């Protein structure tokens, strides 16, 4: 089994719906804050949800796997 089949790279998107608004930021007005990680499909066959820090919201919020 190939490495990418068992442990794919997934993108976690903030559920707070926050978008970077800094004027000088290259990401201003783009998609919500995201984290990138790998997940083990044997242990987590469903969508992954982790509580991570959202710098725009200034607190920890739930981040869900997007497909």
Predicted model as a PDB file, atoms N, CA, C, CB and O in Angstrom, pLDDT in the B-factor column:
MODEL        1                                                                  
ATOM      1  N   UNK A   1       0.843  -1.175   0.000  1.00 57.00           N  
ATOM      2  CA  UNK A   1       0.000   0.000   0.000  1.00 57.00           C  
ATOM      3  C   UNK A   1       0.894   1.246   0.000  1.00 57.00           C  
ATOM      4  CB  UNK A   1      -0.962  -0.006   1.225  1.00 57.00           C  
ATOM      5  O   UNK A   1       1.854   1.335   0.766  1.00 57.00           O  
ATOM      6  N   UNK A   2       0.573   2.168  -0.840  1.00 62.00           N  
ATOM      7  CA  UNK A   2       1.359   3.388  -0.946  1.00 62.00           C  
ATOM      8  C   UNK A   2       1.160   4.287   0.275  1.00 62.00           C  
ATOM      9  CB  UNK A   2       0.989   4.141  -2.219  1.00 62.00           C  
ATOM     10  O   UNK A   2       0.133   4.230   0.951  1.00 62.00           O  
ATOM     11  N   UNK A   3       2.144   5.094   0.529  1.00 66.00           N  
ATOM     12  CA  UNK A   3       2.111   5.971   1.695  1.00 66.00           C  
ATOM     13  C   UNK A   3       0.932   6.941   1.669  1.00 66.00           C  
ATOM     14  CB  UNK A   3       3.403   6.746   1.787  1.00 66.00           C  
ATOM     15  O   UNK A   3       0.320   7.193   2.707  1.00 66.00           O  
ATOM     16  N   UNK A   4       0.611   7.482   0.512  1.00 71.00           N  
ATOM     17  CA  UNK A   4      -0.443   8.496   0.432  1.00 71.00           C  
ATOM     18  C   UNK A   4      -1.841   7.913   0.584  1.00 71.00           C  
ATOM     19  CB  UNK A   4      -0.349   9.228  -0.881  1.00 71.00           C  
ATOM     20  O   UNK A   4      -2.778   8.650   0.890  1.00 71.00           O  
ATOM     21  N   UNK A   5      -2.007   6.597   0.377  1.00 80.00           N  
ATOM     22  CA  UNK A   5      -3.335   5.999   0.523  1.00 80.00           C  
ATOM     23  C   UNK A   5      -3.738   5.862   1.988  1.00 80.00           C  
ATOM     24  CB  UNK A   5      -3.374   4.635  -0.152  1.00 80.00           C  
ATOM     25  O   UNK A   5      -4.886   6.129   2.343  1.00 80.00           O  
ATOM     26  N   UNK A   6      -2.796   5.445   2.844  1.00 87.00           N  
ATOM     27  CA  UNK A   6      -3.116   5.219   4.248  1.00 87.00           C  
ATOM     28  C   UNK A   6      -3.086   6.508   5.071  1.00 87.00           C  
ATOM     29  CB  UNK A   6      -2.150   4.217   4.837  1.00 87.00           C  
ATOM     30  O   UNK A   6      -3.918   6.693   5.959  1.00 87.00           O  
ATOM     31  N   UNK A   7      -2.140   7.393   4.786  1.00 90.00           N  
ATOM     32  CA  UNK A   7      -2.001   8.639   5.557  1.00 90.00           C  
ATOM     33  C   UNK A   7      -2.029   9.846   4.619  1.00 90.00           C  
ATOM     34  CB  UNK A   7      -0.682   8.631   6.384  1.00 90.00           C  
ATOM     35  O   UNK A   7      -0.985  10.440   4.347  1.00 90.00           O  
ATOM     36  N   UNK A   8      -3.214  10.215   4.123  1.00 92.00           N  
ATOM     37  CA  UNK A   8      -3.292  11.350   3.191  1.00 92.00           C  
ATOM     38  C   UNK A   8      -3.120  12.693   3.907  1.00 92.00           C  
ATOM     39  CB  UNK A   8      -4.632  11.330   2.451  1.00 92.00           C  
ATOM     40  O   UNK A   8      -3.357  12.807   5.110  1.00 92.00           O  
ATOM     41  N   UNK A   9      -2.709  13.689   3.152  1.00 93.00           N  
ATOM     42  CA  UNK A   9      -2.616  15.052   3.664  1.00 93.00           C  
ATOM     43  C   UNK A   9      -4.019  15.648   3.615  1.00 93.00           C  
ATOM     44  CB  UNK A   9      -1.589  15.920   2.835  1.00 93.00           C  
ATOM     45  O   UNK A   9      -4.685  15.595   2.581  1.00 93.00           O  
ATOM     46  N   UNK A  10      -4.467  16.217   4.739  1.00 93.00           N  
ATOM     47  CA  UNK A  10      -5.796  16.826   4.802  1.00 93.00           C  
ATOM     48  C   UNK A  10      -5.668  18.286   5.222  1.00 93.00           C  
ATOM     49  CB  UNK A  10      -6.716  16.054   5.786  1.00 93.00           C  
ATOM     50  O   UNK A  10      -4.732  18.667   5.925  1.00 93.00           O  
ATOM     51  N   UNK A  11      -6.616  19.084   4.782  1.00 94.00           N  
ATOM     52  CA  UNK A  11      -6.655  20.497   5.132  1.00 94.00           C  
ATOM     53  C   UNK A  11      -7.771  20.704   6.137  1.00 94.00           C  
ATOM     54  CB  UNK A  11      -6.860  21.393   3.873  1.00 94.00           C  
ATOM     55  O   UNK A  11      -8.909  20.294   5.907  1.00 94.00           O  
ATOM     56  N   UNK A  12      -7.443  21.345   7.259  1.00 93.00           N  
ATOM     57  CA  UNK A  12      -8.428  21.631   8.306  1.00 93.00           C  
ATOM     58  C   UNK A  12      -8.834  23.094   8.210  1.00 93.00           C  
ATOM     59  CB  UNK A  12      -7.859  21.305   9.724  1.00 93.00           C  
ATOM     60  O   UNK A  12      -7.978  23.979   8.220  1.00 93.00           O  
ATOM     61  N   UNK A  13     -10.125  23.349   8.120  1.00 91.00           N  
ATOM     62  CA  UNK A  13     -10.636  24.715   7.976  1.00 91.00           C  
ATOM     63  C   UNK A  13     -11.341  25.160   9.245  1.00 91.00           C  
ATOM     64  CB  UNK A  13     -11.591  24.813   6.780  1.00 91.00           C  
ATOM     65  O   UNK A  13     -12.060  24.381   9.870  1.00 91.00           O  
ATOM     66  N   UNK A  14     -11.134  26.407   9.620  1.00 89.00           N  
ATOM     67  CA  UNK A  14     -11.727  26.964  10.835  1.00 89.00           C  
ATOM     68  C   UNK A  14     -13.240  27.005  10.737  1.00 89.00           C  
ATOM     69  CB  UNK A  14     -11.185  28.363  11.103  1.00 89.00           C  
ATOM     70  O   UNK A  14     -13.794  27.378   9.702  1.00 89.00           O  
ATOM     71  N   UNK A  15     -13.911  26.618  11.826  1.00 88.00           N  
ATOM     72  CA  UNK A  15     -15.369  26.684  11.863  1.00 88.00           C  
ATOM     73  C   UNK A  15     -15.854  28.055  12.319  1.00 88.00           C  
ATOM     74  CB  UNK A  15     -15.924  25.603  12.784  1.00 88.00           C  
ATOM     75  O   UNK A  15     -17.051  28.339  12.276  1.00 88.00           O  
ATOM     76  N   UNK A  16     -14.920  28.912  12.759  1.00 86.00           N  
ATOM     77  CA  UNK A  16     -15.299  30.257  13.201  1.00 86.00           C  
ATOM     78  C   UNK A  16     -15.586  31.163  12.009  1.00 86.00           C  
ATOM     79  CB  UNK A  16     -14.192  30.869  14.071  1.00 86.00           C  
ATOM     80  O   UNK A  16     -16.155  32.241  12.179  1.00 86.00           O  
ATOM     81  N   UNK A  17     -15.202  30.742  10.810  1.00 78.00           N  
ATOM     82  CA  UNK A  17     -15.460  31.538   9.611  1.00 78.00           C  
ATOM     83  C   UNK A  17     -14.620  32.787   9.528  1.00 78.00           C  
ATOM     84  CB  UNK A  17     -16.894  31.915   9.554  1.00 78.00           C  
ATOM     85  O   UNK A  17     -14.989  33.733   8.832  1.00 78.00           O  
ATOM     86  N   UNK A  18     -13.486  32.814  10.226  1.00 75.00           N  
ATOM     87  CA  UNK A  18     -12.641  33.999  10.236  1.00 75.00           C  
ATOM     88  C   UNK A  18     -11.791  34.079   8.972  1.00 75.00           C  
ATOM     89  CB  UNK A  18     -11.748  34.003  11.472  1.00 75.00           C  
ATOM     90  O   UNK A  18     -11.323  33.067   8.451  1.00 75.00           O  
ATOM     91  N   UNK A  19     -11.605  35.303   8.497  1.00 75.00           N  
ATOM     92  CA  UNK A  19     -10.799  35.566   7.304  1.00 75.00           C  
ATOM     93  C   UNK A  19      -9.779  36.628   7.663  1.00 75.00           C  
ATOM     94  CB  UNK A  19     -11.687  36.019   6.090  1.00 75.00           C  
ATOM     95  O   UNK A  19     -10.143  37.628   8.281  1.00 75.00           O  
ATOM     96  N   UNK A  20      -8.494  36.451   7.296  1.00 66.00           N  
ATOM     97  CA  UNK A  20      -7.483  37.472   7.589  1.00 66.00           C  
ATOM     98  C   UNK A  20      -7.868  38.820   6.973  1.00 66.00           C  
ATOM     99  CB  UNK A  20      -6.104  37.027   7.066  1.00 66.00           C  
ATOM    100  O   UNK A  20      -8.232  38.886   5.798  1.00 66.00           O  
ATOM    101  N   UNK A  21      -7.789  39.882   7.757  1.00 65.00           N  
ATOM    102  CA  UNK A  21      -8.186  41.209   7.283  1.00 65.00           C  
ATOM    103  C   UNK A  21      -7.061  42.237   7.332  1.00 65.00           C  
ATOM    104  CB  UNK A  21      -9.341  41.707   8.096  1.00 65.00           C  
ATOM    105  O   UNK A  21      -7.304  43.415   7.070  1.00 65.00           O  
ATOM    106  N   UNK A  22      -5.839  41.827   7.658  1.00 55.00           N  
ATOM    107  CA  UNK A  22      -4.729  42.783   7.754  1.00 55.00           C  
ATOM    108  C   UNK A  22      -4.501  43.450   6.391  1.00 55.00           C  
ATOM    109  CB  UNK A  22      -3.425  42.070   8.242  1.00 55.00           C  
ATOM    110  O   UNK A  22      -4.473  42.779   5.359  1.00 55.00           O  
ATOM    111  N   UNK A  23      -4.340  44.764   6.404  1.00 49.00           N  
ATOM    112  CA  UNK A  23      -4.200  45.500   5.143  1.00 49.00           C  
ATOM    113  C   UNK A  23      -2.944  45.119   4.376  1.00 49.00           C  
ATOM    114  CB  UNK A  23      -4.191  46.983   5.411  1.00 49.00           C  
ATOM    115  O   UNK A  23      -2.979  45.014   3.150  1.00 49.00           O  
ATOM    116  N   UNK A  24      -1.849  44.912   5.071  1.00 53.00           N  
ATOM    117  CA  UNK A  24      -0.598  44.586   4.389  1.00 53.00           C  
ATOM    118  C   UNK A  24      -0.399  43.101   4.171  1.00 53.00           C  
ATOM    119  CB  UNK A  24       0.553  45.124   5.165  1.00 53.00           C  
ATOM    120  O   UNK A  24       0.608  42.685   3.598  1.00 53.00           O  
ATOM    121  N   UNK A  25      -1.349  42.299   4.621  1.00 57.00           N  
ATOM    122  CA  UNK A  25      -1.199  40.854   4.526  1.00 57.00           C  
ATOM    123  C   UNK A  25      -1.437  40.369   3.105  1.00 57.00           C  
ATOM    124  CB  UNK A  25      -2.155  40.158   5.482  1.00 57.00           C  
ATOM    125  O   UNK A  25      -2.331  40.851   2.409  1.00 57.00           O  
ATOM    126  N   UNK A  26      -0.624  39.408   2.686  1.00 58.00           N  
ATOM    127  CA  UNK A  26      -0.802  38.817   1.363  1.00 58.00           C  
ATOM    128  C   UNK A  26      -2.057  37.952   1.335  1.00 58.00           C  
ATOM    129  CB  UNK A  26       0.433  37.983   0.968  1.00 58.00           C  
ATOM    130  O   UNK A  26      -2.590  37.668   0.262  1.00 58.00           O  
ATOM    131  N   UNK A  27      -2.540  37.526   2.518  1.00 57.00           N  
ATOM    132  CA  UNK A  27      -3.711  36.661   2.595  1.00 57.00           C  
ATOM    133  C   UNK A  27      -5.004  37.427   2.856  1.00 57.00           C  
ATOM    134  CB  UNK A  27      -3.513  35.634   3.671  1.00 57.00           C  
ATOM    135  O   UNK A  27      -6.049  36.808   3.052  1.00 57.00           O  
ATOM    136  N   UNK A  28      -4.958  38.747   2.865  1.00 57.00           N  
ATOM    137  CA  UNK A  28      -6.143  39.540   3.193  1.00 57.00           C  
ATOM    138  C   UNK A  28      -7.289  39.240   2.228  1.00 57.00           C  
ATOM    139  CB  UNK A  28      -5.807  41.036   3.164  1.00 57.00           C  
ATOM    140  O   UNK A  28      -7.110  39.291   1.011  1.00 57.00           O  
ATOM    141  N   UNK A  29      -8.453  38.932   2.768  1.00 58.00           N  
ATOM    142  CA  UNK A  29      -9.637  38.689   1.955  1.00 58.00           C  
ATOM    143  C   UNK A  29      -9.710  37.301   1.355  1.00 58.00           C  
ATOM    144  CB  UNK A  29      -9.697  39.680   0.871  1.00 58.00           C  
ATOM    145  O   UNK A  29     -10.624  37.023   0.579  1.00 58.00           O  
ATOM    146  N   UNK A  30      -8.780  36.421   1.687  1.00 66.00           N  
ATOM    147  CA  UNK A  30      -8.789  35.073   1.127  1.00 66.00           C  
ATOM    148  C   UNK A  30      -9.659  34.135   1.948  1.00 66.00           C  
ATOM    149  CB  UNK A  30      -7.372  34.526   1.043  1.00 66.00           C  
ATOM    150  O   UNK A  30     -10.481  34.573   2.752  1.00 66.00           O  
ATOM    151  N   UNK A  31      -9.467  32.849   1.735  1.00 67.00           N  
ATOM    152  CA  UNK A  31     -10.227  31.806   2.422  1.00 67.00           C  
ATOM    153  C   UNK A  31      -9.928  31.817   3.918  1.00 67.00           C  
ATOM    154  CB  UNK A  31      -9.906  30.424   1.827  1.00 67.00           C  
ATOM    155  O   UNK A  31      -8.934  32.401   4.349  1.00 67.00           O  
ATOM    156  N   UNK A  32     -10.782  31.175   4.710  1.00 75.00           N  
ATOM    157  CA  UNK A  32     -10.575  31.106   6.163  1.00 75.00           C  
ATOM    158  C   UNK A  32      -9.243  30.469   6.545  1.00 75.00           C  
ATOM    159  CB  UNK A  32     -11.702  30.328   6.806  1.00 75.00           C  
ATOM    160  O   UNK A  32      -8.576  29.845   5.720  1.00 75.00           O  
ATOM    161  N   UNK A  33      -8.872  30.639   7.807  1.00 83.00           N  
ATOM    162  CA  UNK A  33      -7.628  30.085   8.336  1.00 83.00           C  
ATOM    163  C   UNK A  33      -7.653  28.568   8.194  1.00 83.00           C  
ATOM    164  CB  UNK A  33      -7.423  30.495   9.821  1.00 83.00           C  
ATOM    165  O   UNK A  33      -8.671  27.929   8.460  1.00 83.00           O  
ATOM    166  N   UNK A  34      -6.518  27.991   7.771  1.00 88.00           N  
ATOM    167  CA  UNK A  34      -6.425  26.539   7.609  1.00 88.00           C  
ATOM    168  C   UNK A  34      -5.154  25.999   8.234  1.00 88.00           C  
ATOM    169  CB  UNK A  34      -6.480  26.161   6.132  1.00 88.00           C  
ATOM    170  O   UNK A  34      -4.156  26.709   8.357  1.00 88.00           O  
ATOM    171  N   UNK A  35      -5.200  24.744   8.624  1.00 93.00           N  
ATOM    172  CA  UNK A  35      -4.026  23.984   9.051  1.00 93.00           C  
ATOM    173  C   UNK A  35      -3.924  22.790   8.118  1.00 93.00           C  
ATOM    174  CB  UNK A  35      -4.123  23.535  10.569  1.00 93.00           C  
ATOM    175  O   UNK A  35      -4.937  22.324   7.597  1.00 93.00           O  
ATOM    176  N   UNK A  36      -2.706  22.287   7.900  1.00 94.00           N  
ATOM    177  CA  UNK A  36      -2.492  21.121   7.063  1.00 94.00           C  
ATOM    178  C   UNK A  36      -1.830  20.047   7.913  1.00 94.00           C  
ATOM    179  CB  UNK A  36      -1.627  21.467   5.812  1.00 94.00           C  
ATOM    180  O   UNK A  36      -0.868  20.324   8.628  1.00 94.00           O  
ATOM    181  N   UNK A  37      -2.345  18.818   7.837  1.00 94.00           N  
ATOM    182  CA  UNK A  37      -1.808  17.706   8.608  1.00 94.00           C  
ATOM    183  C   UNK A  37      -2.051  16.409   7.853  1.00 94.00           C  
ATOM    184  CB  UNK A  37      -2.444  17.649  10.017  1.00 94.00           C  
ATOM    185  O   UNK A  37      -2.668  16.406   6.787  1.00 94.00           O  
ATOM    186  N   UNK A  38      -1.563  15.306   8.411  1.00 94.00           N  
ATOM    187  CA  UNK A  38      -1.841  13.977   7.862  1.00 94.00           C  
ATOM    188  C   UNK A  38      -2.766  13.244   8.825  1.00 94.00           C  
ATOM    189  CB  UNK A  38      -0.519  13.166   7.627  1.00 94.00           C  
ATOM    190  O   UNK A  38      -2.756  13.500  10.029  1.00 94.00           O  
ATOM    191  N   UNK A  39      -3.561  12.335   8.284  1.00 92.00           N  
ATOM    192  CA  UNK A  39      -4.422  11.550   9.155  1.00 92.00           C  
ATOM    193  C   UNK A  39      -4.303  10.081   8.785  1.00 92.00           C  
ATOM    194  CB  UNK A  39      -5.888  12.023   9.058  1.00 92.00           C  
ATOM    195  O   UNK A  39      -4.027   9.734   7.637  1.00 92.00           O  
ATOM    196  N   UNK A  40      -4.515   9.227   9.775  1.00 92.00           N  
ATOM    197  CA  UNK A  40      -4.479   7.794   9.567  1.00 92.00           C  
ATOM    198  C   UNK A  40      -5.905   7.325   9.296  1.00 92.00           C  
ATOM    199  CB  UNK A  40      -3.856   7.055  10.795  1.00 92.00           C  
ATOM    200  O   UNK A  40      -6.766   7.424  10.171  1.00 92.00           O  
ATOM    201  N   UNK A  41      -6.156   6.826   8.114  1.00 90.00           N  
ATOM    202  CA  UNK A  41      -7.521   6.431   7.735  1.00 90.00           C  
ATOM    203  C   UNK A  41      -8.024   5.220   8.511  1.00 90.00           C  
ATOM    204  CB  UNK A  41      -7.578   6.134   6.254  1.00 90.00           C  
ATOM    205  O   UNK A  41      -9.234   5.049   8.658  1.00 90.00           O  
ATOM    206  N   UNK A  42      -7.132   4.384   9.006  1.00 91.00           N  
ATOM    207  CA  UNK A  42      -7.576   3.233   9.797  1.00 91.00           C  
ATOM    208  C   UNK A  42      -8.142   3.688  11.145  1.00 91.00           C  
ATOM    209  CB  UNK A  42      -6.407   2.245  10.016  1.00 91.00           C  
ATOM    210  O   UNK A  42      -9.153   3.154  11.601  1.00 91.00           O  
ATOM    211  N   UNK A  43      -7.505   4.661  11.781  1.00 91.00           N  
ATOM    212  CA  UNK A  43      -7.948   5.146  13.092  1.00 91.00           C  
ATOM    213  C   UNK A  43      -9.057   6.188  12.983  1.00 91.00           C  
ATOM    214  CB  UNK A  43      -6.774   5.735  13.852  1.00 91.00           C  
ATOM    215  O   UNK A  43      -9.926   6.258  13.853  1.00 91.00           O  
ATOM    216  N   UNK A  44      -9.039   6.997  11.927  1.00 88.00           N  
ATOM    217  CA  UNK A  44     -10.014   8.085  11.749  1.00 88.00           C  
ATOM    218  C   UNK A  44     -10.648   8.012  10.366  1.00 88.00           C  
ATOM    219  CB  UNK A  44      -9.341   9.463  11.952  1.00 88.00           C  
ATOM    220  O   UNK A  44     -10.312   8.818   9.498  1.00 88.00           O  
ATOM    221  N   UNK A  45     -11.561   7.063  10.135  1.00 90.00           N  
ATOM    222  CA  UNK A  45     -12.163   6.955   8.803  1.00 90.00           C  
ATOM    223  C   UNK A  45     -13.116   8.108   8.487  1.00 90.00           C  
ATOM    224  CB  UNK A  45     -12.904   5.641   8.681  1.00 90.00           C  
ATOM    225  O   UNK A  45     -13.339   8.424   7.319  1.00 90.00           O  
ATOM    226  N   UNK A  46     -13.679   8.738   9.522  1.00 93.00           N  
ATOM    227  CA  UNK A  46     -14.591   9.867   9.306  1.00 93.00           C  
ATOM    228  C   UNK A  46     -13.790  11.154   9.169  1.00 93.00           C  
ATOM    229  CB  UNK A  46     -15.614   9.985  10.469  1.00 93.00           C  
ATOM    230  O   UNK A  46     -12.561  11.156   9.242  1.00 93.00           O  
ATOM    231  N   UNK A  47     -14.512  12.238   8.969  1.00 93.00           N  
ATOM    232  CA  UNK A  47     -13.832  13.533   8.872  1.00 93.00           C  
ATOM    233  C   UNK A  47     -13.171  13.884  10.195  1.00 93.00           C  
ATOM    234  CB  UNK A  47     -14.822  14.642   8.460  1.00 93.00           C  
ATOM    235  O   UNK A  47     -13.740  13.678  11.267  1.00 93.00           O  
ATOM    236  N   UNK A  48     -11.969  14.415  10.100  1.00 93.00           N  
ATOM    237  CA  UNK A  48     -11.191  14.769  11.272  1.00 93.00           C  
ATOM    238  C   UNK A  48     -11.630  16.130  11.798  1.00 93.00           C  
ATOM    239  CB  UNK A  48      -9.690  14.772  10.946  1.00 93.00           C  
ATOM    240  O   UNK A  48     -11.886  17.045  11.015  1.00 93.00           O  
ATOM    241  N   UNK A  49     -11.721  16.269  13.128  1.00 94.00           N  
ATOM    242  CA  UNK A  49     -12.033  17.555  13.750  1.00 94.00           C  
ATOM    243  C   UNK A  49     -11.109  17.742  14.944  1.00 94.00           C  
ATOM    244  CB  UNK A  49     -13.537  17.630  14.185  1.00 94.00           C  
ATOM    245  O   UNK A  49     -11.086  16.914  15.855  1.00 94.00           O  
ATOM    246  N   UNK A  50     -10.344  18.837  14.940  1.00 94.00           N  
ATOM    247  CA  UNK A  50      -9.401  19.146  16.011  1.00 94.00           C  
ATOM    248  C   UNK A  50      -9.628  20.568  16.494  1.00 94.00           C  
ATOM    249  CB  UNK A  50      -7.943  18.960  15.537  1.00 94.00           C  
ATOM    250  O   UNK A  50     -10.043  21.433  15.723  1.00 94.00           O  
ATOM    251  N   UNK A  51      -9.356  20.808  17.769  1.00 95.00           N  
ATOM    252  CA  UNK A  51      -9.401  22.171  18.306  1.00 95.00           C  
ATOM    253  C   UNK A  51      -8.009  22.766  18.190  1.00 95.00           C  
ATOM    254  CB  UNK A  51      -9.901  22.190  19.796  1.00 95.00           C  
ATOM    255  O   UNK A  51      -7.064  22.287  18.816  1.00 95.00           O  
ATOM    256  N   UNK A  52      -7.889  23.819  17.380  1.00 94.00           N  
ATOM    257  CA  UNK A  52      -6.618  24.486  17.140  1.00 94.00           C  
ATOM    258  C   UNK A  52      -6.808  25.987  17.366  1.00 94.00           C  
ATOM    259  CB  UNK A  52      -6.091  24.195  15.696  1.00 94.00           C  
ATOM    260  O   UNK A  52      -7.932  26.480  17.453  1.00 94.00           O  
ATOM    261  N   UNK A  53      -5.682  26.700  17.459  1.00 93.00           N  
ATOM    262  CA  UNK A  53      -5.720  28.140  17.693  1.00 93.00           C  
ATOM    263  C   UNK A  53      -6.022  28.887  16.402  1.00 93.00           C  
ATOM    264  CB  UNK A  53      -4.393  28.624  18.288  1.00 93.00           C  
ATOM    265  O   UNK A  53      -5.363  28.666  15.386  1.00 93.00           O  
ATOM    266  N   UNK A  54      -7.009  29.765  16.436  1.00 89.00           N  
ATOM    267  CA  UNK A  54      -7.340  30.630  15.301  1.00 89.00           C  
ATOM    268  C   UNK A  54      -6.806  32.021  15.628  1.00 89.00           C  
ATOM    269  CB  UNK A  54      -8.902  30.660  15.018  1.00 89.00           C  
ATOM    270  O   UNK A  54      -7.348  32.688  16.509  1.00 89.00           O  
ATOM    271  N   UNK A  55      -5.751  32.479  14.939  1.00 86.00           N  
ATOM    272  CA  UNK A  55      -5.145  33.773  15.270  1.00 86.00           C  
ATOM    273  C   UNK A  55      -6.061  34.969  15.019  1.00 86.00           C  
ATOM    274  CB  UNK A  55      -3.886  33.950  14.482  1.00 86.00           C  
ATOM    275  O   UNK A  55      -5.899  35.997  15.677  1.00 86.00           O  
ATOM    276  N   UNK A  56      -6.996  34.877  14.112  1.00 83.00           N  
ATOM    277  CA  UNK A  56      -7.913  35.984  13.858  1.00 83.00           C  
ATOM    278  C   UNK A  56      -8.960  36.070  14.959  1.00 83.00           C  
ATOM    279  CB  UNK A  56      -8.591  35.823  12.488  1.00 83.00           C  
ATOM    280  O   UNK A  56      -9.278  37.162  15.431  1.00 83.00           O  
ATOM    281  N   UNK A  57      -9.499  34.921  15.371  1.00 84.00           N  
ATOM    282  CA  UNK A  57     -10.488  34.895  16.455  1.00 84.00           C  
ATOM    283  C   UNK A  57      -9.824  35.109  17.806  1.00 84.00           C  
ATOM    284  CB  UNK A  57     -11.254  33.567  16.453  1.00 84.00           C  
ATOM    285  O   UNK A  57     -10.462  35.585  18.745  1.00 84.00           O  
ATOM    286  N   UNK A  58      -8.539  34.757  17.909  1.00 88.00           N  
ATOM    287  CA  UNK A  58      -7.810  34.935  19.162  1.00 88.00           C  
ATOM    288  C   UNK A  58      -8.129  33.887  20.207  1.00 88.00           C  
ATOM    289  CB  UNK A  58      -8.096  36.280  19.721  1.00 88.00           C  
ATOM    290  O   UNK A  58      -7.930  34.124  21.398  1.00 88.00           O  
ATOM    291  N   UNK A  59      -8.622  32.731  19.785  1.00 91.00           N  
ATOM    292  CA  UNK A  59      -8.953  31.658  20.718  1.00 91.00           C  
ATOM    293  C   UNK A  59      -8.911  30.319  19.987  1.00 91.00           C  
ATOM    294  CB  UNK A  59     -10.349  31.890  21.359  1.00 91.00           C  
ATOM    295  O   UNK A  59      -8.767  30.271  18.765  1.00 91.00           O  
ATOM    296  N   UNK A  60      -9.036  29.247  20.740  1.00 94.00           N  
ATOM    297  CA  UNK A  60      -9.078  27.916  20.152  1.00 94.00           C  
ATOM    298  C   UNK A  60     -10.496  27.633  19.658  1.00 94.00           C  
ATOM    299  CB  UNK A  60      -8.622  26.840  21.178  1.00 94.00           C  
ATOM    300  O   UNK A  60     -11.469  27.847  20.381  1.00 94.00           O  
ATOM    301  N   UNK A  61     -10.600  27.153  18.427  1.00 93.00           N  
ATOM    302  CA  UNK A  61     -11.893  26.792  17.842  1.00 93.00           C  
ATOM    303  C   UNK A  61     -11.746  25.439  17.159  1.00 93.00           C  
ATOM    304  CB  UNK A  61     -12.390  27.882  16.829  1.00 93.00           C  
ATOM    305  O   UNK A  61     -10.634  24.940  16.984  1.00 93.00           O  
ATOM    306  N   UNK A  62     -12.870  24.852  16.776  1.00 93.00           N  
ATOM    307  CA  UNK A  62     -12.850  23.571  16.073  1.00 93.00           C  
ATOM    308  C   UNK A  62     -12.441  23.794  14.622  1.00 93.00           C  
ATOM    309  CB  UNK A  62     -14.234  22.873  16.149  1.00 93.00           C  
ATOM    310  O   UNK A  62     -12.930  24.712  13.963  1.00 93.00           O  
ATOM    311  N   UNK A  63     -11.551  22.959  14.138  1.00 93.00           N  
ATOM    312  CA  UNK A  63     -11.136  22.947  12.742  1.00 93.00           C  
ATOM    313  C   UNK A  63     -11.569  21.615  12.176  1.00 93.00           C  
ATOM    314  CB  UNK A  63      -9.586  23.171  12.579  1.00 93.00           C  
ATOM    315  O   UNK A  63     -11.235  20.570  12.735  1.00 93.00           O  
ATOM    316  N   UNK A  64     -12.318  21.628  11.061  1.00 93.00           N  
ATOM    317  CA  UNK A  64     -12.831  20.398  10.456  1.00 93.00           C  
ATOM    318  C   UNK A  64     -12.143  20.134   9.133  1.00 93.00           C  
ATOM    319  CB  UNK A  64     -14.351  20.480  10.255  1.00 93.00           C  
ATOM    320  O   UNK A  64     -11.732  21.048   8.418  1.00 93.00           O  
ATOM    321  N   UNK A  65     -12.031  18.850   8.834  1.00 93.00           N  
ATOM    322  CA  UNK A  65     -11.424  18.425   7.575  1.00 93.00           C  
ATOM    323  C   UNK A  65     -12.325  18.846   6.407  1.00 93.00           C  
ATOM    324  CB  UNK A  65     -11.189  16.883   7.564  1.00 93.00           C  
ATOM    325  O   UNK A  65     -13.540  18.648   6.437  1.00 93.00           O  
ATOM    326  N   UNK A  66     -11.711  19.419   5.397  1.00 89.00           N  
ATOM    327  CA  UNK A  66     -12.464  19.754   4.191  1.00 89.00           C  
ATOM    328  C   UNK A  66     -12.049  18.800   3.087  1.00 89.00           C  
ATOM    329  CB  UNK A  66     -12.230  21.237   3.766  1.00 89.00           C  
ATOM    330  O   UNK A  66     -10.921  18.306   3.069  1.00 89.00           O  
ATOM    331  N   UNK A  67     -12.948  18.549   2.185  1.00 76.00           N  
ATOM    332  CA  UNK A  67     -12.645  17.610   1.089  1.00 76.00           C  
ATOM    333  C   UNK A  67     -12.673  18.298  -0.224  1.00 76.00           C  
ATOM    334  CB  UNK A  67     -13.616  16.454   1.070  1.00 76.00           C  
ATOM    335  O   UNK A  67     -12.442  17.669  -1.256  1.00 76.00           O  
TER     336      UNK A  67                                                      
ENDMDL                                                                          
END                                                                             
